Amino acid sequence: MENNGIQVSEILKKYWGFDRFRPLQEEIINSTLEGKDTLALLPTGGGKSLCYQVPAMAKEGLCLVISPLIALMKDQVENLRKRSIRASAAFSGMSRKEINLAIENCIHGNYKFLYISPERLSTQGMKDYLVQMKINLVAVDEAHCISQWGYDFRPAYLEIAAVRELFPKVPVLALTATATKKVRSDICQKLHFKSENIICGSFERKNISYVVFHAEDKLQRIQNILGKVEGSGIIYVKSRNHAEELSRQLKKTSVSIDFYHAGLESAQRNRKQDEWKSGKTRVIVATNAFGMGIDKSNVRTVLHYEIPDNMESYYQEAGRAGRDGNRSYAVLFYNKADINNIEKRSEQTFPDVKEIRNIYQALSNYYQIPVGAAQGESFAFNISHFCNSYRFSPVTVFNALKILETEGHLFLSESVLLPSRIYFQAAHEQLYSFQISNPKFDSLIKVILRLYGGVFDRYTNISEEEMGAKLKLKPKEITEQLEQLQEMNVVTYIQRSDLPQIVFMNARIDARYLEISREHLDDRRKRFEARARSMIQYASSENRCRSQMLLEYLGENNSNDCGTCDVCINKKKAAMGGDELASISREVETKLSARPLSLNELLGSIVNIKEERTMHVVQWMLDNEKIHFREGDLLEMTKTAKKQT
């Protein structure tokens, strides 16, 4: 579409400052503008959000974005507002007043984007609101969640098809980073696509070397890798305790390292994340709570201390390495104990029905919810306090809640910081009169109006610390004044929270009559175990290219050997004689003894040898600590190697 092509290019430049689209983005945008239902598969960091944001800006009306991740919704809304684009969101943790105001603004306020969770979408009240909006596009993020064949099924996604009936002429754009062929077809079917229209780039990441180490002493291996490959890194572990313990052990080396998990206070999480993003902390040891939505392009290593539950998760997490296109490493550690751990995870992930009912009953008691009440209501959930109160295992509780979620009884959101928010109920004229009559609050009101825009139109994020600094008051004193203003009906004030939310999708029932399908449970367990077996097969294989195995799992069957994974390198070692290896090694040493070089510079400077052979020797020299990467992605000789030469 030539006209749309010109228009979308101008929108891209005006609002986002980019001169050109990334691969496939323009094709996806044009497909949407032509009114076609479209499933777009782009790798992690491939720019999925622009694929719906740009076409929505090109058309009159509002884009409805359905997303399961509160943190990403928050970030997207804030980023759009910074670009002077009106956007709003409705998700768990917001008050009913906040949600109503956000929706009213989308009906009457010329807004361009409304982000909502699939659970919020499924309520009748929301559907009544939506028909009053001029929807120009429905964007479904993390679309694999609609498929029971996928690894992260969420039943509320099935309600999206009912929303389509309200807007039969509005196209749907479904987006995901990972989906097998079976899941892709299922997405198109479940979203009632008029015809199967899938735009999918290659999942291949040529700059990532995939490596598996069969290691009993994983700690020593990690220390060796971090010593050889400089730059930013992530080490994924399964538990919070392990994140802290491994971080402590690695701090004995010279590497700047920290840990991260969802059990930390929000201020700690934000500080640790910011220090890692800025480079102050080089390596972060984290659970899989870390990484979603983090835009850091120069991650050189992603290490998995244990085997992930499935190939989709591994591909996404490993894919956080090397988004800048430079050589990076995805390393998986594996030993016999990991197989036993995966079998235990299957047992923990699927508690028996009796245990699930007990947890549901305890949850109802915890919040003092009578039978027949609480449908659609949300409650802040402190899992540690709940488990201590009822003597449950946190792992069992979490997995029981996820099963209750897949059965459609409730929904557990992720833990995310929701800052304090404020909204002025009083109009400008009333506020002026109030300030004259109540001089005690005059300074605070003036500071709010000076620091924060939009407080008369929407709930606006505020900082008690920032206001306190301006007024030379403690944050606690600011909170007290805001609470007084709320009691006087001048403002609505909501204090910050970082607890996850539990939403009761249906009215609470007697736990004895709670419907949990044993057939569904057994089916999900079998799928979980099948995906785990695929992951073990990937880790234990010694003769198949790692990249090729990942790509085939994701439905890409025509890939060649990558040449840079541990399996490919070992094949090349077997094919290369000792004299040739020694000869090329000396050539590399000669070049790097003069000065450090980038990989491309090094390969370009060795002209009489095939690049593929040189690349193999460079990889061998890295593995054997003859050379290493330093900051700036330059290769240089190691000190011990220099002494030997």
C-alpha positions as CSV (number, residue, x, y, z in Angstrom):
1,M,0.0,0.0,0.0
2,E,2.0,2.9,-1.3
3,N,0.0,5.7,0.3
4,N,0.1,4.0,3.7
5,G,3.8,3.3,3.2
6,I,4.4,7.1,2.9
7,Q,2.1,7.8,5.8
8,V,3.5,5.2,8.2
9,S,7.1,6.3,7.5
10,E,6.2,9.8,8.4
11,I,4.5,8.6,11.6
12,L,7.6,6.5,12.5
13,K,9.8,9.5,12.1
14,K,7.5,12.0,13.8
15,Y,6.8,10.1,17.0
16,W,9.6,7.6,17.3
17,G,12.5,9.3,15.5
18,F,13.4,6.3,13.3
19,D,14.2,6.7,9.6
20,R,13.4,3.1,8.7
21,F,11.5,0.0,9.9
22,R,13.1,-3.2,11.1
23,P,12.7,-6.3,9.0
24,L,9.1,-7.4,8.6
25,Q,7.6,-4.4,10.6
26,E,6.4,-2.6,7.5
27,E,5.0,-5.8,6.0
28,I,3.0,-6.4,9.2
29,I,1.8,-2.8,9.4
30,N,0.6,-2.8,5.7
31,S,-1.2,-6.1,6.2
32,T,-3.0,-4.6,9.2
33,L,-3.9,-1.4,7.3
34,E,-5.3,-3.5,4.5
35,G,-7.8,-4.8,7.0
36,K,-6.3,-8.3,7.2
37,D,-6.3,-10.4,10.4
38,T,-2.6,-11.0,10.9
39,L,-0.4,-13.2,13.2
40,A,3.1,-11.7,13.5
41,L,6.0,-13.7,14.9
42,L,9.0,-11.5,15.7
43,P,11.9,-12.5,18.0
44,T,12.4,-11.0,21.4
45,G,13.5,-7.4,20.9
46,G,12.2,-7.4,17.3
47,G,10.0,-4.3,17.8
48,K,6.5,-5.9,18.1
49,S,4.9,-2.8,19.7
50,L,5.5,-0.6,16.7
51,C,3.6,-3.1,14.5
52,Y,0.3,-2.0,16.1
53,Q,1.2,1.5,17.4
54,V,2.1,2.9,14.0
55,P,-1.0,1.7,12.1
56,A,-3.2,2.8,15.0
57,M,-1.8,6.3,14.6
58,A,-2.4,6.2,10.9
59,K,-6.2,5.7,11.4
60,E,-9.0,7.5,13.1
61,G,-10.0,5.9,16.4
62,L,-8.5,3.9,19.2
63,C,-6.4,0.7,19.3
64,L,-7.4,-1.9,21.9
65,V,-4.3,-3.7,23.2
66,I,-4.7,-6.9,25.1
67,S,-1.7,-7.8,27.1
68,P,-1.1,-10.2,30.1
69,L,1.8,-8.3,31.6
70,I,1.1,-5.3,33.8
71,A,4.7,-4.1,33.8
72,L,4.8,-3.9,30.0
73,M,1.4,-2.2,29.9
74,K,2.7,0.4,32.3
75,D,5.9,1.0,30.4
76,Q,4.1,1.2,27.0
77,V,1.6,3.8,28.4
78,E,4.3,5.9,29.9
79,N,6.4,5.7,26.7
80,L,3.5,6.8,24.5
81,R,2.6,9.7,26.8
82,K,6.2,10.9,26.6
83,R,5.6,11.1,22.9
84,S,2.5,13.2,23.4
85,I,0.3,10.2,22.4
86,R,-2.8,9.7,24.6
87,A,-2.8,6.3,26.1
88,S,-4.4,4.6,29.1
89,A,-4.6,1.2,30.8
90,A,-7.0,-0.8,33.0
91,F,-5.5,-3.7,35.0
92,S,-5.5,-5.4,38.4
93,G,-4.2,-3.3,41.2
94,M,-6.0,-0.1,40.0
95,S,-9.0,1.1,42.0
96,R,-12.5,0.9,40.4
97,K,-12.5,4.7,40.2
98,E,-9.2,4.7,38.3
99,I,-10.4,2.1,35.9
100,N,-13.7,3.9,35.3
101,L,-11.9,7.2,34.7
102,A,-9.4,5.6,32.3
103,I,-12.3,4.1,30.3
104,E,-14.4,7.3,30.3
105,N,-11.3,9.1,28.9
106,C,-11.1,6.5,26.1
107,I,-14.8,7.0,25.2
108,H,-14.8,10.8,25.2
109,G,-11.2,12.0,25.3
110,N,-9.7,11.3,21.9
111,Y,-7.3,8.7,23.2
112,K,-5.4,6.5,20.8
113,F,-4.5,3.4,23.0
114,L,-6.3,1.4,25.7
115,Y,-4.2,-1.4,27.3
116,I,-6.2,-4.0,29.2
117,S,-5.6,-7.5,30.5
118,P,-7.6,-10.4,29.1
119,E,-9.1,-11.0,32.5
120,R,-10.5,-7.4,32.5
121,L,-11.7,-7.8,29.0
122,S,-13.9,-10.8,29.9
123,T,-16.3,-8.8,32.2
124,Q,-19.6,-7.8,30.7
125,G,-19.2,-4.3,32.0
126,M,-16.0,-3.8,29.9
127,K,-17.8,-5.1,26.8
128,D,-20.6,-2.5,27.4
129,Y,-17.9,0.2,27.5
130,L,-16.1,-1.0,24.5
131,V,-19.1,-0.7,22.2
132,Q,-19.0,3.0,22.9
133,M,-15.5,3.4,21.6
134,K,-14.3,3.8,18.0
135,I,-12.0,0.8,17.9
136,N,-9.7,0.8,14.8
137,L,-7.5,-2.2,15.7
138,V,-7.4,-5.0,18.2
139,A,-3.8,-6.0,19.1
140,V,-3.2,-9.2,21.0
141,D,0.2,-9.4,22.7
142,E,1.7,-12.7,23.8
143,A,-0.8,-14.4,21.6
144,H,0.5,-17.9,22.3
145,C,-1.4,-17.6,25.6
146,I,-4.6,-18.4,23.8
147,S,-3.5,-21.9,22.8
148,Q,-3.8,-24.8,25.1
149,W,-1.0,-26.3,23.1
150,G,1.3,-23.4,24.2
151,Y,3.5,-23.2,27.3
152,D,1.7,-20.4,29.0
153,F,-2.1,-20.9,28.4
154,R,-4.4,-18.3,29.9
155,P,-8.1,-19.1,29.5
156,A,-9.2,-15.5,29.6
157,Y,-7.6,-15.1,26.2
158,L,-10.5,-17.3,24.8
159,E,-12.8,-14.4,25.5
160,I,-11.2,-12.2,22.8
161,A,-13.1,-14.0,20.1
162,A,-16.4,-12.7,21.7
163,V,-15.1,-9.2,21.6
164,R,-14.5,-9.6,17.9
165,E,-18.2,-10.0,17.4
166,L,-18.7,-6.5,18.7
167,F,-16.4,-5.1,15.9
168,P,-16.7,-7.5,13.0
169,K,-14.9,-5.2,10.5
170,V,-12.0,-4.4,12.8
171,P,-8.8,-6.4,12.0
172,V,-6.9,-8.3,14.7
173,L,-3.1,-8.2,15.0
174,A,-1.8,-11.1,17.1
175,L,1.8,-10.9,18.2
176,T,4.2,-13.4,19.8
177,A,7.9,-14.1,19.9
178,T,7.6,-17.9,20.0
179,A,5.1,-20.4,18.7
180,T,5.3,-23.8,17.2
181,K,3.4,-24.5,14.0
182,K,0.6,-26.2,15.9
183,V,0.3,-23.1,18.2
184,R,0.3,-20.7,15.2
185,S,-2.7,-22.5,13.6
186,D,-4.5,-22.6,17.0
187,I,-4.0,-18.9,17.5
188,C,-5.6,-18.1,14.1
189,Q,-8.5,-20.5,14.8
190,K,-9.2,-19.3,18.4
191,L,-9.1,-15.6,17.3
192,H,-11.5,-16.4,14.4
193,F,-9.2,-15.2,11.6
194,K,-11.1,-14.8,8.4
195,S,-8.1,-16.5,6.8
196,E,-4.8,-17.8,8.1
197,N,-2.4,-15.0,7.6
198,I,1.0,-15.5,9.3
199,I,4.0,-13.2,8.8
200,C,7.0,-14.9,10.4
201,G,10.7,-14.0,10.1
202,S,13.5,-16.5,10.8
203,F,14.0,-17.3,14.5
204,E,17.7,-17.7,13.8
205,R,20.1,-15.6,15.8
206,K,23.4,-15.9,13.9
207,N,25.3,-13.8,16.4
208,I,24.5,-16.1,19.4
209,S,26.7,-19.1,20.0
210,Y,24.7,-21.8,21.9
211,V,26.8,-23.9,24.3
212,V,25.9,-26.7,26.6
213,F,28.3,-27.8,29.4
214,H,27.9,-31.2,31.0
215,A,29.4,-30.0,34.3
216,E,29.3,-31.2,37.9
217,D,31.2,-28.1,39.1
218,K,29.0,-25.4,37.5
219,L,30.4,-22.7,39.7
220,Q,34.0,-23.1,38.4
221,R,32.7,-23.2,34.8
222,I,30.8,-19.9,35.3
223,Q,33.9,-18.2,36.8
224,N,35.9,-19.4,33.7
225,I,33.3,-18.0,31.3
226,L,32.9,-14.6,33.0
227,G,36.7,-14.4,33.0
228,K,36.9,-15.1,29.3
229,V,33.9,-13.1,27.9
230,E,33.7,-9.6,29.3
231,G,30.7,-7.5,29.2
232,S,27.2,-7.6,30.7
233,G,25.6,-10.9,31.6
234,I,22.5,-12.7,33.1
235,I,22.6,-16.0,35.1
236,Y,19.2,-17.6,35.4
237,V,18.4,-19.8,38.3
238,K,15.2,-21.5,39.5
239,S,14.8,-20.2,43.0
240,R,15.1,-17.0,45.0
241,N,17.4,-18.6,47.6
242,H,19.7,-19.9,44.8
243,A,19.9,-16.4,43.2
244,E,21.2,-15.0,46.5
245,E,23.5,-17.9,47.3
246,L,25.1,-18.0,43.8
247,S,25.6,-14.3,43.8
248,R,27.4,-14.5,47.2
249,Q,29.7,-17.3,45.8
250,L,30.6,-15.3,42.7
251,K,31.3,-12.1,44.6
252,K,34.5,-13.8,45.8
253,T,35.8,-13.2,42.3
254,S,36.5,-9.8,40.9
255,V,33.2,-9.6,38.9
256,S,30.7,-7.0,39.9
257,I,27.6,-9.1,40.6
258,D,24.2,-8.8,42.2
259,F,21.0,-10.9,42.5
260,Y,17.3,-10.2,41.6
261,H,14.0,-11.9,42.3
262,A,10.4,-11.0,42.8
263,G,10.6,-11.3,46.6
264,L,12.6,-8.1,46.9
265,E,11.1,-4.8,47.8
266,S,10.2,-2.7,44.8
267,A,12.9,-0.1,45.6
268,Q,15.5,-2.8,45.7
269,R,14.4,-4.4,42.5
270,N,14.4,-1.0,40.7
271,R,17.9,-0.1,42.0
272,K,19.4,-3.5,41.1
273,Q,17.8,-3.4,37.7
274,D,19.0,0.2,37.0
275,E,22.6,-0.6,38.2
276,W,22.7,-3.5,35.9
277,K,21.3,-1.6,32.9
278,S,23.8,1.2,33.5
279,G,26.8,-1.2,33.7
280,K,27.6,-0.5,37.3
281,T,26.7,-4.1,38.0
282,R,28.2,-6.4,35.3
283,V,26.3,-9.6,36.0
284,I,22.9,-10.2,37.5
285,V,21.9,-13.6,39.0
286,A,18.1,-13.8,38.7
287,T,15.0,-15.9,38.5
288,N,12.9,-15.7,35.4
289,A,11.1,-12.7,37.0
290,F,14.0,-10.7,35.5
291,G,14.2,-9.6,31.9
292,M,10.7,-9.0,30.6
293,G,10.6,-5.7,28.8
294,I,14.2,-4.8,29.7
295,D,15.8,-3.1,26.7
296,K,19.5,-3.7,27.0
297,S,21.2,-4.4,23.7
298,N,24.8,-5.3,24.8
299,V,24.3,-8.4,26.9
300,R,27.2,-10.7,26.0
301,T,26.3,-13.8,28.0
302,V,23.1,-15.4,29.2
303,L,23.8,-18.4,31.4
304,H,21.2,-21.0,32.6
305,Y,22.4,-22.7,35.8
306,E,19.6,-25.3,35.5
307,I,17.6,-26.6,32.6
308,P,14.4,-24.5,31.9
309,D,11.1,-26.2,31.7
310,N,10.7,-25.8,28.0
311,M,12.4,-24.8,24.8
312,E,10.1,-21.7,24.3
313,S,11.3,-20.2,27.6
314,Y,14.9,-21.1,26.9
315,Y,14.8,-19.4,23.4
316,Q,13.2,-16.2,24.8
317,E,15.6,-16.0,27.8
318,A,18.7,-16.8,25.8
319,G,17.5,-14.3,23.2
320,R,18.2,-11.5,25.6
321,A,21.8,-11.8,24.6
322,G,23.3,-9.9,21.7
323,R,20.4,-7.7,20.6
324,D,23.1,-5.3,19.3
325,G,24.1,-7.9,16.7
326,N,27.6,-8.6,18.2
327,R,28.9,-12.0,19.1
328,S,27.2,-13.3,22.3
329,Y,26.9,-16.6,24.1
330,A,23.9,-18.5,25.5
331,V,25.3,-21.2,27.9
332,L,23.3,-24.0,29.5
333,F,24.7,-26.1,32.3
334,Y,23.5,-29.6,32.6
335,N,24.1,-32.7,34.8
336,K,22.4,-35.8,35.9
337,A,20.8,-34.1,38.9
338,D,18.9,-31.8,36.5
339,I,16.8,-34.7,35.2
340,N,15.7,-35.6,38.7
341,N,14.9,-31.9,39.4
342,I,12.7,-31.7,36.2
343,E,10.8,-34.8,37.4
344,K,10.3,-33.1,40.8
345,R,9.1,-29.9,39.1
346,S,6.4,-31.9,37.4
347,E,5.1,-33.1,40.8
348,Q,5.3,-29.6,42.3
349,T,3.7,-27.9,39.3
350,F,0.6,-30.1,39.5
351,P,-0.6,-30.5,43.1
352,D,-3.5,-32.9,43.7
353,V,-7.1,-31.7,43.6
354,K,-7.6,-32.0,47.4
355,E,-4.6,-29.7,48.0
356,I,-5.8,-27.2,45.4
357,R,-9.3,-27.1,47.1
358,N,-7.6,-26.6,50.5
359,I,-5.7,-23.6,49.2
360,Y,-8.8,-22.1,47.6
361,Q,-10.7,-22.4,50.9
362,A,-7.8,-20.9,52.8
363,L,-7.6,-18.0,50.4
364,S,-11.4,-17.3,50.9
365,N,-10.8,-17.3,54.6
366,Y,-7.8,-15.1,54.3
367,Y,-9.8,-12.4,52.6
368,Q,-13.0,-13.2,54.6
369,I,-15.0,-13.6,51.4
370,P,-18.5,-15.2,51.9
371,V,-19.9,-17.7,49.4
372,G,-21.4,-15.9,46.4
373,A,-19.3,-12.7,46.8
374,A,-16.1,-11.1,45.2
375,Q,-16.7,-11.8,41.5
376,G,-14.4,-9.5,39.6
377,E,-12.8,-8.1,42.8
378,S,-9.1,-7.8,43.2
379,F,-7.0,-8.3,46.3
380,A,-3.3,-7.5,47.1
381,F,-1.6,-10.9,47.7
382,N,1.4,-11.3,50.0
383,I,2.3,-15.0,49.4
384,S,4.8,-15.2,52.3
385,H,2.2,-13.9,54.8
386,F,-0.4,-16.2,53.4
387,C,1.8,-19.3,53.5
388,N,3.0,-18.5,57.1
389,S,-0.6,-18.0,58.2
390,Y,-1.8,-21.4,56.8
391,R,1.5,-23.4,56.8
392,F,1.6,-24.0,53.0
393,S,4.6,-24.3,50.8
394,P,5.0,-21.2,48.6
395,V,5.8,-23.4,45.6
396,T,2.7,-25.5,46.1
397,V,0.5,-22.3,46.6
398,F,1.9,-20.7,43.5
399,N,1.3,-23.7,41.3
400,A,-2.2,-24.3,42.8
401,L,-3.1,-20.7,42.0
402,K,-1.9,-21.2,38.4
403,I,-4.1,-24.3,38.1
404,L,-7.1,-22.3,39.5
405,E,-6.2,-19.7,36.9
406,T,-6.3,-22.2,34.0
407,E,-9.6,-23.5,35.3
408,G,-11.0,-20.0,35.1
409,H,-11.6,-19.5,38.9
410,L,-9.2,-16.7,39.6
411,F,-6.2,-14.8,38.2
412,L,-2.8,-14.1,39.8
413,S,-1.0,-11.1,38.4
414,E,2.8,-10.6,38.4
415,S,4.4,-8.5,41.1
416,V,4.8,-4.9,39.8
417,L,5.4,-1.5,41.4
418,L,2.3,0.7,41.0
419,P,3.4,4.2,42.1
420,S,1.3,6.5,44.2
421,R,-1.4,8.2,42.1
422,I,-3.6,11.3,42.6
423,Y,-6.6,12.7,40.9
424,F,-8.3,16.1,41.7
425,Q,-12.0,15.7,42.3
426,A,-12.4,19.5,42.8
427,A,-12.5,21.7,39.6
428,H,-10.1,24.6,39.1
429,E,-12.5,27.2,40.6
430,Q,-13.4,25.1,43.6
431,L,-9.8,24.3,44.3
432,Y,-8.9,28.0,44.3
433,S,-11.6,28.7,46.8
434,F,-10.4,25.7,48.9
435,Q,-6.8,27.0,49.0
436,I,-8.0,30.4,50.3
437,S,-10.1,28.8,53.0
438,N,-7.4,26.2,53.9
439,P,-4.0,27.9,53.7
440,K,-2.5,24.8,55.4
441,F,-2.7,22.9,52.1
442,D,-1.9,25.8,49.8
443,S,1.8,25.0,49.4
444,L,1.2,21.3,48.8
445,I,-1.4,21.9,46.1
446,K,0.8,24.4,44.3
447,V,3.7,21.9,44.3
448,I,1.4,19.2,42.9
449,L,0.1,21.5,40.1
450,R,3.7,22.6,39.3
451,L,5.2,19.1,39.2
452,Y,2.5,17.0,37.7
453,G,0.3,17.6,34.6
454,G,-3.1,16.0,33.9
455,V,-4.2,15.7,37.6
456,F,-7.6,17.1,36.7
457,D,-8.1,14.6,33.7
458,R,-6.7,11.3,34.9
459,Y,-5.0,9.5,37.8
460,T,-1.4,10.8,37.7
461,N,1.7,9.1,39.1
462,I,3.3,11.1,41.9
463,S,6.3,10.9,44.3
464,E,5.9,11.7,48.0
465,E,9.7,12.0,48.2
466,E,9.9,14.5,45.4
467,M,7.2,16.7,46.9
468,G,8.7,16.4,50.3
469,A,12.1,17.6,49.0
470,K,10.4,20.7,47.5
471,L,8.5,21.5,50.7
472,K,11.2,20.4,53.1
473,L,8.8,17.8,54.6
474,K,9.2,14.1,55.3
475,P,7.4,11.8,52.8
476,K,5.2,10.6,55.8
477,E,4.0,14.2,56.3
478,I,3.1,14.5,52.6
479,T,1.2,11.2,52.9
480,E,-0.7,12.5,55.9
481,Q,-1.7,15.8,54.1
482,L,-2.8,13.9,51.0
483,E,-5.0,11.6,53.1
484,Q,-6.6,14.7,54.7
485,L,-7.3,16.1,51.3
486,Q,-8.9,12.9,50.3
487,E,-11.1,12.9,53.4
488,M,-12.2,16.5,52.4
489,N,-13.1,15.2,48.9
490,V,-10.5,17.4,47.2
491,V,-8.4,14.6,45.8
492,T,-8.5,10.8,45.4
493,Y,-5.1,9.5,46.6
494,I,-3.9,5.9,46.1
495,Q,-0.6,4.9,47.8
496,R,2.0,2.9,46.1
497,S,2.0,-0.9,46.1
498,D,4.2,-3.6,44.7
499,L,2.2,-6.7,45.7
500,P,0.7,-9.0,43.0
501,Q,-3.1,-9.1,42.7
502,I,-5.5,-12.0,43.0
503,V,-8.7,-11.5,41.0
504,F,-11.7,-13.7,41.6
505,M,-13.0,-14.4,38.1
506,N,-16.2,-16.0,39.5
507,A,-18.1,-15.5,42.7
508,R,-16.5,-17.5,45.6
509,I,-18.0,-21.0,46.0
510,D,-17.8,-23.6,48.7
511,A,-14.4,-25.3,48.1
512,R,-16.1,-28.8,48.2
513,Y,-17.9,-27.9,44.9
514,L,-14.9,-26.3,43.2
515,E,-14.7,-27.8,39.7
516,I,-11.2,-28.9,38.8
517,S,-11.0,-31.2,35.8
518,R,-8.7,-34.2,36.5
519,E,-8.6,-34.8,32.8
520,H,-7.4,-31.3,32.1
521,L,-4.8,-31.6,34.9
522,D,-3.5,-34.9,33.5
523,D,-3.4,-33.4,29.9
524,R,-1.5,-30.4,31.1
525,R,1.0,-32.6,33.0
526,K,1.6,-34.7,29.9
527,R,2.3,-31.6,27.8
528,F,4.6,-30.2,30.5
529,E,6.5,-33.4,30.6
530,A,6.7,-33.6,26.8
531,R,8.1,-30.1,26.6
532,A,10.6,-30.9,29.4
533,R,11.7,-34.0,27.4
534,S,12.4,-31.8,24.4
535,M,14.5,-29.6,26.6
536,I,16.5,-32.5,28.0
537,Q,17.0,-33.9,24.5
538,Y,18.4,-30.5,23.5
539,A,20.8,-30.4,26.4
540,S,22.0,-34.1,26.1
541,S,22.5,-34.1,22.4
542,E,26.2,-34.3,21.3
543,N,25.9,-34.6,17.6
544,R,23.2,-32.0,16.5
545,C,23.7,-28.3,16.0
546,R,22.1,-26.5,18.9
547,S,20.7,-23.6,16.8
548,Q,19.2,-26.1,14.3
549,M,17.5,-28.0,17.1
550,L,15.9,-24.8,18.5
551,L,14.8,-23.7,15.1
552,E,13.3,-27.1,14.2
553,Y,11.3,-27.1,17.5
554,L,9.9,-23.7,16.5
555,G,8.9,-25.0,13.1
556,E,11.9,-23.8,11.0
557,N,13.1,-26.8,9.2
558,N,15.5,-25.5,6.5
559,S,18.3,-24.2,8.6
560,N,22.0,-25.1,8.2
561,D,24.4,-25.8,11.0
562,C,25.3,-22.6,12.7
563,G,29.1,-23.4,12.9
564,T,29.5,-21.6,16.3
565,C,27.7,-23.8,18.9
566,D,29.7,-26.3,20.9
567,V,28.5,-29.3,18.8
568,C,29.6,-27.6,15.5
569,I,32.9,-26.5,17.0
570,N,33.7,-30.0,18.1
571,K,32.9,-31.4,14.7
572,K,35.3,-28.9,13.2
573,K,38.0,-29.8,15.7
574,A,37.7,-33.4,14.7
575,A,38.1,-32.4,11.0
576,M,41.1,-30.1,11.5
577,G,44.5,-31.5,11.9
578,G,46.9,-30.4,14.7
579,D,49.4,-28.7,12.3
580,E,46.6,-26.6,10.7
581,L,45.3,-25.6,14.2
582,A,48.7,-24.6,15.4
583,S,49.5,-22.6,12.2
584,I,46.3,-20.6,12.4
585,S,46.7,-20.1,16.1
586,R,50.1,-18.6,15.5
587,E,48.6,-16.2,12.9
588,V,45.9,-15.1,15.4
589,E,48.5,-14.6,18.1
590,T,50.7,-12.5,15.8
591,K,47.8,-10.2,14.9
592,L,46.5,-9.8,18.5
593,S,50.0,-9.3,20.0
594,A,50.2,-6.0,18.1
595,R,47.0,-4.7,19.4
596,P,43.4,-5.8,20.4
597,L,41.1,-6.2,17.4
598,S,37.4,-6.7,16.9
599,L,36.4,-10.1,15.5
600,N,35.6,-8.6,12.1
601,E,39.0,-6.8,12.1
602,L,40.8,-10.0,13.0
603,L,39.1,-12.1,10.4
604,G,39.7,-9.4,7.7
605,S,43.4,-9.2,8.6
606,I,44.0,-12.9,8.0
607,V,43.7,-13.1,4.2
608,N,45.3,-16.4,3.2
609,I,43.1,-18.7,5.3
610,K,39.3,-19.4,4.8
611,E,37.3,-17.3,7.3
612,E,35.4,-20.3,8.5
613,R,38.6,-22.1,9.5
614,T,39.9,-19.0,11.3
615,M,36.6,-18.6,13.1
616,H,36.8,-22.2,14.3
617,V,40.3,-21.6,15.7
618,V,39.3,-18.3,17.4
619,Q,36.5,-20.2,19.1
620,W,38.9,-22.9,20.2
621,M,41.3,-20.3,21.5
622,L,38.5,-18.6,23.5
623,D,37.4,-22.0,24.9
624,N,41.0,-22.7,26.0
625,E,41.6,-19.2,27.4
626,K,44.3,-18.3,24.9
627,I,42.4,-15.2,24.0
628,H,39.4,-13.4,25.5
629,F,37.0,-10.6,24.8
630,R,37.4,-7.3,26.7
631,E,35.1,-4.3,27.0
632,G,34.2,-2.9,23.7
633,D,34.0,-6.3,22.0
634,L,37.7,-6.4,21.2
635,L,39.7,-9.6,21.2
636,E,43.1,-9.7,23.0
637,M,45.6,-12.2,24.2
638,T,45.3,-13.4,27.8
639,K,48.2,-12.6,30.1
640,T,49.1,-16.3,30.6
641,A,49.1,-16.9,26.8
642,K,51.4,-13.9,26.3
643,K,53.9,-15.3,28.8
644,Q,53.9,-18.6,27.1
645,T,54.5,-17.0,23.7
